[in-house]
Amino acid sequence: MNVKHILAVCVALALSACRADYTVHTTPDIIMFSADNYTLGVIDSEEWLEIPVSATDAVDYDRNIGVEVVAAESSAVEGLHFVVESNTLTIAKGELTTALRIRGLVENIGVGEELTLTLNLVLDEENVSAMYGTRSEVKLQRCCRFDINNFVGDAKITSTWTMQYMNSDARLVTTRRGEKANSIVIEDMFYEGYDIEVVFDDSNPLEPRVIMADAQVLGSTGEAFGTIYGDGKLLMSEPMGYTSYFGACENFMVLYTMMYVDNVGTVGTFVNIFEWISEDEAERIRREGF
């Protein structure tokens, strides 16, 4: 192949590449919220939270989009429960996304209160898809910053285990910091001399989890059942299909546990609700009982 032939091939390839870069899209440019609904955890009234808006095509100019709060379909009130940074968004030239930024006003959102706001994009008709629409519902949920110290001290347990095997509806225990990060040790959880360690996972404030990764000895079968089964150890572990969790605002924990004896069988799955209480309340319970 001679030099002229090589140059001709290179020029042809270059022109082909240029034509590919400037392909004209015949499909409409659709703009929409990236999801039909969102749940935002509000921890700090000064924190801006983002709700993504997407386009199907990048274009060579800025696109301005209007956003409105549909007050008639919202239980959250603008200015009382949340603040919108701007009602105009811009998808910059060559970009596919932008985001609406809002601040939840945590002091006006109650713990456990469900507040929603409906948002609507103000678009030209050609930018609207009948399939995806222009609206998104946002739920504001109050969250609290996790502090392990709030789960150290005196706690009351209400447990289906104590109801079934200890003839008691509730039990008072003491907890302390564990050796693992974000862990606590429940001293003498059900039987004296047998402590249980759990770990708090606060990586997602909307889904706080409690983890008990390893099986632990809860007590002896003799003390629990009045006789020895297997090796005499009553074990506790996480049951399949159940997620244990905690409340950082209310200082409680729901711990699901499976009790069993190795090489013998499973006793059952039990739910244990922990509520951390004040020293004064703990002293009153020790003095007067539940």
C-alpha positions in Angstrom: 0.0 0.0 0.0 1.5 3.4 -1.0 1.6 6.6 0.9 -1.3 8.2 -1.0 -3.4 5.2 -0.4 -2.6 5.3 3.4 -3.5 9.0 3.5 -6.8 8.4 1.7 -7.8 5.7 4.2 -6.9 8.0 7.1 -8.9 10.9 5.7 -11.9 8.6 5.1 -11.7 7.3 8.7 -11.4 10.8 10.0 -14.5 12.0 8.1 -16.4 9.0 9.3 -15.5 9.8 12.9 -16.6 13.4 12.5 -19.9 12.3 11.1 -20.4 10.0 14.1 -19.8 12.8 16.5 -22.5 15.0 15.0 -25.3 12.3 14.6 -28.7 14.0 14.8 -31.1 12.4 17.3 -34.6 12.2 16.0 -36.1 11.1 19.4 -37.5 13.8 21.6 -35.4 15.2 24.5 -37.3 14.0 27.6 -36.7 15.6 31.0 -37.9 14.0 34.2 -37.3 13.3 37.9 -34.9 10.4 38.2 -37.4 8.5 40.3 -41.2 8.7 41.1 -40.6 9.0 44.8 -37.9 9.7 47.3 -37.5 9.4 51.1 -35.1 12.0 52.6 -33.6 11.7 56.1 -33.6 15.1 57.8 -30.9 15.3 60.4 -29.7 18.9 60.2 -31.8 21.9 59.2 -28.7 23.4 57.5 -28.0 20.4 55.3 -29.0 20.6 51.6 -30.6 17.5 50.3 -30.7 16.7 46.5 -33.5 15.4 44.3 -32.0 14.4 40.9 -33.6 15.5 37.6 -32.5 13.8 34.3 -32.6 14.3 30.6 -32.4 11.7 27.9 -30.0 13.7 25.6 -27.1 16.0 26.0 -27.5 19.2 24.0 -25.1 22.1 23.1 -27.0 24.7 25.2 -28.1 25.3 28.8 -31.7 24.1 29.6 -33.7 26.0 32.3 -36.4 24.1 34.0 -39.1 25.3 36.4 -40.0 23.3 39.5 -43.2 23.9 41.6 -44.4 22.4 44.9 -48.0 21.1 44.5 -49.3 22.4 47.8 -52.7 20.8 47.4 -51.1 17.3 47.2 -48.5 17.9 50.0 -48.7 17.5 53.7 -45.3 19.3 54.2 -45.6 23.1 54.2 -43.0 25.1 52.4 -41.3 27.5 54.8 -42.4 25.5 57.8 -41.2 21.9 57.1 -38.8 22.6 54.2 -37.1 25.3 52.1 -36.4 25.0 48.4 -33.2 26.6 47.3 -34.5 27.7 43.8 -37.6 27.0 41.7 -35.4 27.2 38.6 -32.9 24.5 37.6 -30.4 24.4 34.9 -29.1 21.3 33.0 -25.8 22.7 31.7 -24.6 22.4 28.1 -23.5 18.8 27.4 -24.8 17.5 30.7 -27.6 15.1 31.4 -28.5 15.8 35.1 -29.1 18.5 37.6 -30.7 18.4 41.1 -33.3 20.3 43.1 -31.9 21.2 46.5 -34.1 21.4 49.6 -33.5 21.8 53.3 -35.7 20.0 55.8 -36.5 22.0 58.9 -35.9 19.3 61.5 -37.2 21.3 64.5 -40.7 21.3 62.9 -40.8 17.6 61.9 -42.0 15.3 64.6 -40.4 11.9 65.3 -42.4 9.3 63.4 -44.3 12.0 61.5 -44.9 11.3 57.8 -44.7 14.4 55.7 -44.8 14.4 51.9 -44.4 17.0 49.2 -45.3 16.6 45.6 -43.0 18.3 43.1 -43.8 19.1 39.5 -41.5 20.0 36.6 -42.6 22.9 34.4 -41.6 21.8 30.9 -42.4 22.4 27.2 -44.7 19.7 25.9 -42.1 18.2 23.7 -39.9 17.5 26.8 -42.6 15.5 28.6 -43.0 11.7 28.4 -46.4 10.2 29.0 -44.7 7.2 30.5 -42.7 9.0 33.1 -44.6 12.2 33.7 -43.4 15.3 35.5 -44.0 14.6 39.1 -42.2 13.1 42.1 -43.4 12.5 45.7 -40.8 13.3 48.4 -41.2 12.0 51.9 -39.4 13.9 54.7 -38.4 11.7 57.7 -36.8 13.1 60.8 -33.6 11.3 61.7 -31.2 11.8 64.7 -27.4 11.6 64.7 -26.3 8.3 66.2 -24.5 8.5 69.6 -23.4 5.1 71.1 -23.5 6.7 74.5 -27.3 6.9 74.3 -27.4 3.1 74.3 -25.2 2.7 77.3 -26.7 2.4 80.8 -30.0 1.0 82.1 -32.5 -0.5 79.7 -35.8 -2.3 80.0 -36.4 -5.4 77.9 -39.8 -6.6 76.8 -39.3 -10.0 75.4 -41.3 -12.9 74.1 -38.5 -15.1 75.5 -39.1 -13.9 79.1 -42.8 -14.2 78.6 -42.5 -17.8 77.5 -39.6 -19.2 79.5 -39.1 -16.8 82.5 -42.7 -16.0 83.6 -42.0 -12.3 83.2 -43.1 -9.6 80.8 -40.1 -7.3 81.2 -36.6 -7.3 82.6 -34.1 -4.6 83.6 -30.6 -4.8 82.3 -27.4 -2.7 82.1 -25.4 -2.1 78.9 -21.8 -1.0 78.4 -19.6 -0.1 75.5 -18.2 -3.1 73.6 -14.8 -3.7 72.1 -16.1 -3.5 68.5 -16.8 -0.2 66.9 -20.3 1.0 67.7 -21.1 -2.0 69.8 -22.6 -2.5 73.2 -22.6 -5.4 75.6 -25.8 -6.4 77.3 -24.8 -7.6 80.7 -26.7 -10.8 82.0 -29.2 -10.3 79.2 -31.4 -13.2 80.4 -29.2 -15.3 82.7 -26.5 -14.2 85.1 -22.9 -14.5 83.8 -23.9 -14.5 80.1 -23.4 -11.3 78.3 -24.5 -10.6 74.6 -22.7 -8.1 72.3 -24.5 -6.4 69.3 -23.3 -3.8 66.8 -25.1 -0.7 65.6 -24.9 0.1 61.9 -25.8 3.7 61.3 -24.4 4.0 57.7 -28.0 4.6 56.4 -29.9 6.8 58.9 -33.2 5.8 57.2 -32.5 2.1 57.8 -30.5 1.8 61.1 -29.6 -1.8 61.7 -28.5 -3.9 64.7 -26.2 -6.8 63.9 -25.2 -9.8 65.9 -22.8 -11.5 63.4 -21.7 -14.5 65.5 -23.6 -17.0 67.6 -23.3 -16.3 71.3 -24.1 -18.3 74.4 -27.2 -17.0 76.0 -27.2 -19.3 79.0 -27.3 -23.0 80.0 -30.0 -25.4 79.0 -30.2 -26.4 82.6 -31.1 -23.0 83.8 -33.5 -22.3 80.9 -35.3 -25.6 80.7 -34.4 -27.4 83.9 -32.4 -30.1 82.2 -29.3 -30.6 80.1 -29.7 -30.8 76.3 -26.7 -31.5 74.0 -23.6 -29.7 75.3 -25.7 -27.8 77.7 -25.3 -24.4 75.9 -28.2 -22.4 74.8 -27.2 -20.3 71.8 -28.5 -17.1 70.3 -28.0 -15.9 66.7 -29.6 -13.7 64.0 -32.6 -15.4 62.5 -33.0 -15.6 58.7 -35.6 -13.2 57.3 -35.6 -10.8 60.2 -33.9 -7.4 60.4 -33.1 -6.0 63.8 -33.1 -2.2 64.1 -32.8 0.8 66.4 -34.2 4.3 66.9 -31.6 7.0 67.3 -34.2 9.6 68.3 -36.2 7.5 70.8 -33.2 5.4 72.1 -34.7 1.9 71.5 -33.7 -1.3 69.9 -35.7 -4.2 68.4 -33.5 -7.3 68.4 -34.8 -10.5 66.7 -33.0 -13.6 68.0 -33.1 -17.3 67.2 -32.4 -19.6 70.2 -31.1 -23.1 69.6 -28.9 -25.9 71.0 -26.2 -27.4 68.8 -27.0 -30.9 67.5 -30.3 -30.8 69.2 -32.5 -28.3 67.5 -34.1 -24.8 67.4 -36.1 -23.5 70.3 -37.7 -20.7 68.2 -37.4 -17.1 67.1 -38.1 -14.3 69.6 -38.4 -10.5 69.6 -36.7 -8.4 72.2 -37.5 -4.7 72.6 -35.0 -2.6 74.5 -35.9 0.9 75.9 -33.1 2.9 77.5 -34.3 4.7 80.6 -33.0 7.2 83.2 -31.1 6.2 86.3 -34.0 7.4 88.4 -36.5 5.2 86.5 -34.2 2.3 86.8 -33.9 2.8 90.6 -37.7 3.0 90.9 -38.0 -0.3 89.0 -35.4 -2.0 91.2 -37.3 -0.7 94.2 -40.9 -1.2 93.2 -40.7 -3.6 90.2 -42.5 -3.2 86.9 
